[in-house]
Amino acid sequence: MLLLFNIKNINLNYLAHIFLSGNDHQLQIGNFIGDFVKGSKYTTYPDRIQKGIILHRKIDSFTDSHDIVKGTILLLRPTFGRYSGIITDMYFDYFLAVNFQTYSTKKSLNLFAYKFYFIAVLNYNHLPFKVKRFIFHFISTNRLSKYASLDGLRSSLVIMAGYRIPALDPDKTIAFLIENYDELECKFHQFFPDIITYVKTESL
């Protein structure tokens, strides 16, 4: 099986979390696995991974309280109901992927993705069990780079619909994105510089 975790309790914006960790490899790992480490269990990890998990939580808190994100969720809610937050995460990862070199002048999305996959394999022993069960599929399908296309985004939605959210309609989700593309992209660009600035102010 591909994704063996309760996706209803997971944020899907993997790309954003990894990107916001900068070039610190263990910080990236901690930020990547943050949703899978509950409560004080983060203290069992190496120091920099601990800081990545804490950063993940701070990013989620900042994002959830941001007016642009709240407004985006309200825009989606009549169509997607309780899944509006999850879909907002995925739309924003899509827009980060599409506009990656706007925010990262040093490397392409594909190079960034493959560097992270290598780091994930090197840190395999530090990955929670649930992450170990999907990480190689995540890598083999080049999931981070796939977010840069509507087909790639749709494939992630199909996985979600098939395993944990049968009520989610991938075609409707993509159609909504296309119909509201300019407005959603504008919201992303209004939000993302704020989260970049916020992360820079955190003591890492």
Helices and strands as residue ranges (DSSP letters): G 7-9, H 14-19, H 25-33, G 34-36, G 39-44, H 47-65, H 67-80, G 81-83, H 84-98, H 100-103, H 109-122, G 124-126, H 129-132, H 135-140, H 143-146, H 150-163, H 170-179, H 181-201
